[in-house]
Amino acid sequence: MTAPTAHAADRLPMVTASNGQPFMPCEAVLALLRAVAESCRNFADDPDCDLHTAGAAIDIEADVLETRAIASTRETP
């Protein structure tokens, strides 16, 4: 059995701000954008992949990040 593929969004730091909303430092956003760019370059070299494949991969990362953000959101009084 193989381990599930790690997501770039799982490795990004996220904290809950004082207003209860999830927050990512600028460095984390930059790392995410660079991971997206690297993925696009990898897909560009693969004859079996196209922009639809890259878009699907980006959607998966966005879903992972959104799930983490929802889990990090706290209700504030």
C-alpha positions in Angstrom: 0.0 0.0 0.0 1.4 3.4 -0.9 1.2 6.5 1.3 -1.1 9.3 0.1 0.5 12.1 -1.8 1.5 15.0 0.4 -0.1 18.4 -0.4 1.8 21.6 -0.4 -1.1 23.2 1.5 -0.5 20.8 4.4 3.0 22.1 5.0 2.1 25.8 5.2 1.9 27.6 8.5 -1.5 28.8 9.5 -2.5 30.5 12.8 -5.8 31.9 14.1 -5.8 35.7 14.3 -7.2 37.6 17.2 -10.5 38.0 15.3 -10.9 34.2 15.0 -10.0 34.1 11.3 -7.3 31.9 9.9 -4.1 33.8 8.9 -1.1 32.8 6.7 2.1 34.8 6.8 3.3 36.3 3.5 6.1 33.7 3.4 3.6 30.9 3.4 1.6 32.5 0.5 4.9 32.9 -1.4 5.7 29.2 -0.8 2.3 28.2 -2.0 2.6 30.2 -5.2 6.1 28.8 -5.9 4.7 25.2 -5.4 1.9 26.0 -7.9 4.5 27.4 -10.4 6.7 24.3 -9.9 3.8 22.0 -10.5 2.9 23.8 -13.7 6.5 23.4 -14.9 6.4 19.7 -14.1 3.1 19.3 -16.0 4.5 21.2 -19.0 7.2 18.5 -19.4 4.7 15.6 -19.2 3.1 14.8 -22.5 0.2 13.2 -20.7 -0.7 16.4 -18.8 -2.3 19.7 -19.9 -3.7 22.9 -18.4 -6.8 20.9 -17.3 -4.5 18.6 -15.2 -2.7 21.6 -13.7 -6.1 23.2 -12.9 -7.3 20.1 -11.2 -4.1 19.9 -9.1 -4.5 23.5 -8.0 -8.1 22.9 -7.1 -7.0 20.0 -4.9 -4.5 22.2 -3.1 -7.1 24.9 -2.7 -9.5 22.3 -1.1 -6.9 21.2 1.3 -6.1 24.8 2.3 -9.8 25.6 2.7 -10.3 22.6 4.9 -7.4 23.7 7.1 -8.7 27.3 7.2 -12.2 26.2 8.3 -10.7 24.0 11.0 -8.6 27.0 12.2 -11.5 29.4 12.4 -12.6 30.3 15.9 -15.8 32.1 17.0 -15.0 35.3 18.8 -17.3 36.9 21.4 
